[in-house]
Amino acid sequence: GVEAYCATASSLLSPDGTFVVCENWLNDGRVWDGAERAGLDVTSVLPVVGREGKPTLFAVYTMRKRAGKEMNGQRGGNGDGVLRRGDGVTRTPLVVRDREGRWTVEYSTVLDEMSIPVL
């Protein structure tokens, strides 16, 4: 699962490397737990909603290798600089389609930035 991706990424990342993974929103807790165990800090979460008014489908998680000393993938104490759920890293959701089924302005911008023609 996503925990194995986090562990592998952590073992291969350079100290200043970045790991980005997409995961089903139902597994949000597993992503955070896997990152913590692997010594990764979640620096950004972008939830993606398929259609306005529907629940979040998945999210894009950005992580970085945790700086400092680790013991068994854990760092103790609060105030250690580790970002945790609720620390403001979750961004406003990207909504792909509006209620009428048209691409949203935000999603059209993503397509444009990837050089995909907006029809």
Beta strands, then each sheet from edge to edge (+ up, - down):
strand 1: 18-24
strand 2: 40-51
strand 3: 56-65
strand 4: 94-97
sheet 1: 1+ 3- 2+ 4+
end
